[in-house]
Amino acid sequence: MQYESAATSAREAVSPGSVFISYSREDLNRVERIVKVLTDADLHVWWDRDIEVGAAFRSAIQASLDEAACVVVFWSLSSVDSQFVCSEASQGQEKGILRPVLLDANARIPVGFTELQHLDLTRWDGTAEQLRPLVEPIRRLVARGPSQNAYVPTLFKDNWAVNNSQQIVAELSRLTT
């Protein structure tokens, strides 16, 4: 019998192109209803309820975030104070795949996320139609696939940034001589 590490088995459980759900446990009932609508729309959703018994919690979450085509964060009165939710949202934002949803009108969205358009579900009536503004952008991200989502250019790959940096350094050098 061959034994695998928890991180390896967690990675294998992740489906590339999945939709990662970031939420606070206190919001489980509300989020579960939305996840049902997303799965009924034929989207592959991954959330912490999919972690296998015995798998390392943090490794499973990180593996899923790494493979996700989209990260949906649910901002609520409890999630805005969660370090895990903010960390997961940050990773989605860095990759350009974050889609925020507001569950509570009085939830104060954390700094750094307030400039992103969110879907306001504070008065959601439970219908799939109200989730259409969320489902369609998720479909586009999933169609692109997880490996193509990162939009943050590196200097190595971004000729514009390299060329402009060289021009700026040359101009500064000219000005100081």
C-alpha positions in Angstrom: 0.0 0.0 0.0 1.3 3.4 -0.9 0.9 6.4 1.4 0.4 9.9 0.2 0.9 13.2 2.1 -2.2 15.2 3.0 -1.0 18.0 0.7 -0.8 15.6 -2.3 -4.2 14.2 -1.7 -5.6 17.7 -1.2 -4.2 18.8 -4.6 -5.7 15.8 -6.3 -9.2 16.6 -4.9 -9.1 20.0 -6.6 -10.6 20.4 -10.0 -8.8 22.9 -12.2 -11.2 25.6 -13.2 -13.2 25.4 -10.0 -14.9 28.3 -8.2 -13.4 28.8 -4.8 -15.9 30.0 -2.1 -14.6 32.2 0.7 -17.0 32.8 3.5 -17.4 32.9 7.3 -18.8 29.8 9.0 -21.5 32.0 10.6 -22.9 32.5 7.1 -23.0 28.8 6.2 -26.8 28.6 5.7 -27.0 31.7 3.4 -23.9 30.7 1.4 -25.0 27.1 1.0 -28.2 28.4 -0.8 -26.0 30.4 -3.2 -23.6 27.5 -3.8 -26.6 25.3 -4.7 -27.6 27.9 -7.4 -24.0 28.0 -8.7 -23.7 24.2 -8.9 -27.2 24.0 -10.5 -25.7 26.4 -13.2 -23.1 23.6 -13.9 -20.2 25.4 -12.2 -17.7 23.3 -10.3 -17.7 24.9 -6.8 -15.0 24.1 -4.2 -15.4 25.2 -0.6 -14.0 24.0 2.7 -16.9 21.5 3.1 -15.2 19.5 0.3 -12.0 18.9 2.4 -11.7 15.2 2.9 -11.5 13.8 6.4 -7.9 13.6 7.5 -6.6 16.1 4.9 -4.5 19.0 6.1 -6.9 22.0 6.3 -4.5 24.8 5.2 -2.9 22.6 2.5 -6.3 21.8 1.0 -7.4 25.4 1.0 -4.1 26.6 -0.6 -4.2 23.9 -3.3 -7.7 24.9 -4.2 -6.9 28.6 -4.3 -3.9 27.8 -6.5 -6.1 25.9 -9.0 -9.2 28.1 -8.8 -10.4 29.9 -11.9 -12.5 32.3 -9.8 -12.7 33.3 -6.1 -16.1 34.4 -4.8 -15.9 36.2 -1.5 -19.0 36.7 0.6 -18.7 39.8 2.7 -20.9 39.8 5.8 -20.8 41.2 9.3 -18.7 38.2 10.4 -16.5 37.6 7.3 -15.1 41.1 7.2 -13.3 40.3 10.5 -12.0 36.9 9.4 -8.2 36.8 8.6 -8.8 33.7 6.5 -11.5 35.3 4.4 -9.3 38.4 3.8 -6.3 36.3 2.9 -8.3 34.2 0.4 -9.8 37.4 -1.1 -6.3 38.9 -1.4 -5.1 35.9 -3.3 -8.1 36.1 -5.7 -7.6 39.8 -6.1 -3.9 39.4 -6.9 -4.7 37.0 -9.6 -7.5 39.2 -11.0 -10.2 36.5 -10.4 -12.0 37.9 -7.3 -15.8 38.3 -7.5 -17.1 39.9 -4.3 -20.7 39.5 -3.0 -22.2 41.6 -0.2 -24.5 39.7 2.2 -25.1 42.3 4.9 -25.8 45.9 4.3 -23.9 47.0 7.4 -20.8 44.9 6.6 -17.8 47.2 6.3 -15.8 45.8 3.4 -12.1 45.7 4.3 -9.7 48.3 3.0 -8.2 47.2 -0.4 -11.5 45.6 -1.5 -13.8 48.6 -1.4 -12.9 49.7 -4.9 -14.2 46.5 -6.5 -17.8 46.3 -7.7 -19.7 43.8 -5.7 -23.0 42.0 -6.2 -25.4 43.2 -3.5 -27.4 40.2 -2.2 -28.5 41.9 1.0 -32.1 41.5 -0.2 -31.7 38.3 -2.1 -35.0 36.5 -2.6 -33.4 33.1 -3.3 -34.0 33.2 -7.0 -31.3 32.2 -9.5 -32.1 35.2 -11.6 -30.7 37.6 -9.0 -27.4 35.7 -9.2 -27.0 36.1 -13.0 -24.7 39.1 -12.6 -22.4 36.7 -10.7 -22.8 33.6 -12.8 -21.9 35.1 -16.1 -18.6 36.6 -15.0 -17.7 33.3 -13.3 -18.4 31.4 -16.5 -16.0 33.7 -18.4 -13.3 33.2 -15.9 -13.8 29.4 -15.8 -13.7 29.3 -19.6 -10.3 31.0 -19.5 -9.0 28.4 -17.1 -6.9 28.8 -14.0 -3.5 29.1 -15.6 -4.5 32.1 -17.7 -6.1 34.3 -15.0 -3.1 36.1 -13.4 -3.0 39.6 -14.7 -0.2 41.0 -12.5 2.7 41.3 -14.9 6.2 40.5 -13.8 9.1 42.7 -14.9 10.6 39.7 -16.6 7.6 39.3 -18.9 6.5 42.9 -19.2 8.7 44.7 -21.8 6.7 48.0 -21.3 7.6 48.1 -17.6 11.3 47.3 -18.3 11.6 49.8 -21.1 9.9 52.6 -19.1 12.0 51.8 -16.1 15.2 52.1 -18.1 14.0 55.4 -19.6 13.2 56.8 -16.2 16.6 55.7 -14.8 18.3 57.3 -17.8 16.3 60.5 -17.3 17.1 60.6 -13.6 20.8 60.0 -14.3 20.7 62.8 -16.9 19.0 65.2 -14.5 21.5 64.5 -11.6 24.6 65.1 -13.7 
